[in-house]
Amino acid sequence: MICGLALMGICSAQEGVVQAKILCSPPDAEVYLDVSGRRRYEKYLGRADQPLLIDLESMGDVSGFNIILRRQGYFPKRERIAVGYFSDRDTYPEAGRIRLEPEHWTVRVKETVGSRAGILALSGVFLLGGVAAGVVLKRRKIKAGPLQDSLIGHKLGDYEVKELIGEGATSKVYRAMTGDKVDVAVKVFRPHTALAGEFAERFEREAKLYAKLKHPGIVPLLSWGEDQGMHFLVMEYIDGVSLAELPHKRELAPAQVLDFLEQAAAALSYAHSQGIIHRDVKPENFLVTPSMRVKLLDFGLAREVLSSLTQTGHSLGTPAYMSPEQIRGGFVDHRCDQYSLGGLAYFLLTGKKPFDTEETDSAPILFQQLHGVITPIKELNPSVSEELCALVYRLMEKEPASRFGRMDEVLTALQALPRA
């Protein structure tokens, strides 16, 4: 895999912010920024095939920073870049390319050597258009087996995997069955995630955080484990749809949205009372049962409030719903969940994300989260009351101090709103 970092120029809207783009083959590596050099403070910038924003000014008085490139099936690559490098250059590196090394013996030929020929690699010898090119890959050999390609129809621990029901950048979620024929949801972390330096710590933390949460509005964790090198969480299987799907299936009345928001706020308020912030509140992380009960899931980005990892330099979340403080990589507390809940409310009331773009890159959305103004809710849905609009706007204040003090105050404010 060959990558090059091409600088696209300085954004005029904010001095010191560089718009950069990674040129990759294949064009889907994840790009992280690590100012501290300590690895655990990596800030997700976006996908390598999209323009990225690097805030040089926010780094303070540092001589340089690290870019980390990650892609499934390849070893991550770390590069140290001097801050002053960008003063007279517009590409990185100045000469040559950054090469990510594949983990497996069998890789796509066009990804490795840029050929238009086939994708077959046998015994380390590439077959190009029927002619063998003697190229032997010196890679770490991964034990072959069905789990590498598909879990469906196989056992993972004590669970028989039945079907894939969802997936994200770091994991896949399957419906599985216990020995007693009870359906469960199994979240399996992708192999490239397990190679990350902090994975074992994060996995153990997620499991322990999840296990301590006992609330009717939170999908319960049943167990967790590791099998054949694959880490997984086992949760109660919920027969329902996500809040992301619901507005497309039916028009939601403001009163119904208000009920959903109350349930979501109650679950988050409970989590906060246990010393946990979610940090990835979005429609996809709420399931709605046939009885219209809302269930919160996926605490993969949760942090204990007192953990040092919540404090500075670590930006994780979903761009469309991330709070400004998460994007900046600064101090993050429970109020970031308020901002994201406000974005969720906006989506349910209008059918649109607070900030969106027809482009596939995340940089414009992140910039809008920091500096943009949302379209007034009543312009998109006149039936929403002024009181509910005002509450959503307060949740989405750029500065945490301008939001509510605690999530239980949000819940009280929601319960006080008229249902008519």
Buried (B, 14 or more C-beta within 10 A) or exposed (E): BBBBBEBBEBBEEBEEBBBBBBBBBBBBBBBBBBBBEEBBBBBBBBBBBBBBBBBBEEBEEEEBBBBBBBBBBBBBBBBEBEBEBBEEEEEBBEEEEBEBBBBBBBBBBBBBBEBEBBBEBEEBEBBBEEEEEEEEBEBEEBEEEEBBEEBBEBEBBBBBBBEBEBEBEBBBBBBBBBEEEEEBBBBBBBBBBBBBEEBEEBBEBBBEBBBEBEBEBBBBBBBBBBBBEBBBBBBBBBEBBBBBBBBEEEEBEBBBBBBBBBBBBBBBBBBBEEBBBBBBBBBBBBBBEEEEBBBBBBBBBBBBBEEEBBBBBBBBBBBBBBBBBBBBBBEBBBBBBBBBBBBBBBBBBBEBBBBEEEEEBBBBBBBBBBEBEBEEBBEBBEEBBEEBBEBBBBBBBBEBEEBBEBBBBBBEBBEEBEEE
